[in-house]
Amino acid sequence: MKKANWLFSLALVVVPMVMGCSQPPASEPSTAPAGGNTIGVPECDDYLSKVEACIANHVPEDARTMQRQSMEQMRDQWRQAAQNPTAKASLAAGCKAALDAARSSFATYGCEW
């Protein structure tokens, strides 16, 4: 449970930080995230697919619901951030940092990536 809270807390720190960055907009036009459960930022989509697989295959049943809820909140925040060209340009770094942090916290469940 503490790991889920830690991961959620990380998301609450990373997402506002990414959304608040004042970098110039990317030269590409803003596009909506690819359909389905993707964000449209490869680093974020990589994080989501790895963590989802870990939750489904390694996290004990009693902790899965909380982990999935935290992940869905993070996905929604990232999807919202990806709609803003400035925030989208910064999402890759935030998602990479989240994956690096998740790597150690999910290792206790036997997840490796």
C-alpha positions as CSV (number, residue, x, y, z in Angstrom):
1,M,0.0,0.0,0.0
2,K,2.8,2.4,0.8
3,K,4.3,1.9,-2.7
4,A,1.0,2.8,-4.3
5,N,0.8,5.9,-2.2
6,W,4.4,6.8,-3.1
7,L,3.7,6.3,-6.8
8,F,0.6,8.4,-6.6
9,S,2.5,11.1,-4.7
10,L,5.2,11.0,-7.4
11,A,2.5,11.6,-10.0
12,L,1.1,14.5,-8.1
13,V,4.6,16.1,-8.1
14,V,5.7,15.2,-11.7
15,V,2.5,16.2,-13.5
16,P,2.1,19.7,-12.1
17,M,5.8,20.2,-12.6
18,V,5.5,19.2,-16.2
19,M,2.4,21.2,-16.8
20,G,4.0,24.3,-15.3
21,C,7.2,24.2,-17.4
22,S,7.5,27.3,-19.5
23,Q,9.3,25.9,-22.4
24,P,8.4,27.2,-25.9
25,P,5.8,25.1,-27.7
26,A,7.1,22.3,-29.9
27,S,7.2,23.1,-33.6
28,E,4.8,20.3,-34.3
29,P,1.1,21.1,-34.1
30,S,-0.7,19.8,-31.1
31,T,-2.5,16.5,-31.7
32,A,-4.8,14.5,-29.4
33,P,-3.3,11.4,-27.9
34,A,-3.5,8.3,-30.0
35,G,-6.7,6.5,-29.3
36,G,-7.3,3.9,-26.7
37,N,-5.2,4.0,-23.5
38,T,-2.2,5.7,-25.0
39,I,-1.0,9.2,-24.3
40,G,0.8,9.9,-27.5
41,V,4.2,10.4,-25.9
42,P,6.3,7.2,-26.3
43,E,7.9,7.5,-22.8
44,C,4.5,7.8,-21.1
45,D,3.1,4.9,-23.2
46,D,6.1,2.8,-22.3
47,Y,5.6,3.5,-18.6
48,L,1.9,2.7,-18.7
49,S,2.4,-0.6,-20.6
50,K,5.2,-1.8,-18.3
51,V,3.5,-0.8,-15.1
52,E,0.1,-2.3,-16.3
53,A,1.8,-5.6,-17.1
54,C,3.5,-5.6,-13.7
55,I,0.3,-4.9,-11.8
56,A,-1.6,-7.6,-13.8
57,N,1.1,-10.3,-13.4
58,H,3.0,-9.6,-10.2
59,V,1.1,-7.4,-7.7
60,P,-0.9,-9.4,-5.2
61,E,-4.7,-9.3,-5.7
62,D,-5.4,-7.3,-2.6
63,A,-3.2,-4.4,-3.8
64,R,-4.2,-4.5,-7.5
65,T,-7.3,-2.3,-7.3
66,M,-5.4,0.6,-5.6
67,Q,-2.5,0.3,-8.0
68,R,-4.8,0.3,-11.0
69,Q,-6.7,3.3,-9.7
70,S,-3.5,5.2,-9.1
71,M,-2.4,4.3,-12.6
72,E,-5.7,5.5,-14.2
73,Q,-5.4,8.8,-12.4
74,M,-1.9,9.2,-13.7
75,R,-3.0,8.2,-17.2
76,D,-5.8,10.8,-17.1
77,Q,-3.4,13.6,-15.9
78,W,-0.9,12.7,-18.6
79,R,-3.6,12.6,-21.2
80,Q,-4.8,16.0,-20.1
81,A,-1.2,17.4,-20.1
82,A,-0.6,16.0,-23.6
83,Q,-3.4,18.3,-24.9
84,N,-1.3,21.3,-24.1
85,P,1.6,21.7,-26.5
86,T,4.0,23.2,-23.9
87,A,3.2,20.5,-21.4
88,K,3.3,17.8,-24.0
89,A,6.9,18.8,-24.9
90,S,7.9,18.2,-21.3
91,L,6.0,15.0,-20.7
92,A,8.7,12.7,-22.0
93,A,11.1,13.7,-19.2
94,G,8.4,13.4,-16.6
95,C,7.3,10.0,-17.7
96,K,10.9,8.8,-17.9
97,A,11.5,9.9,-14.4
98,A,8.3,8.2,-13.3
99,L,9.5,4.9,-14.9
100,D,12.9,5.2,-13.2
101,A,11.1,5.6,-9.8
102,A,8.6,2.9,-10.5
103,R,11.4,0.5,-11.5
104,S,12.7,0.4,-7.9
105,S,9.3,0.5,-6.2
106,F,7.8,-2.3,-8.4
107,A,11.0,-4.5,-8.1
108,T,9.7,-5.6,-4.7
109,Y,6.9,-7.4,-6.6
110,G,9.4,-9.1,-9.0
111,C,8.8,-6.7,-11.9
112,E,11.8,-6.0,-14.1
113,W,12.1,-3.7,-17.1
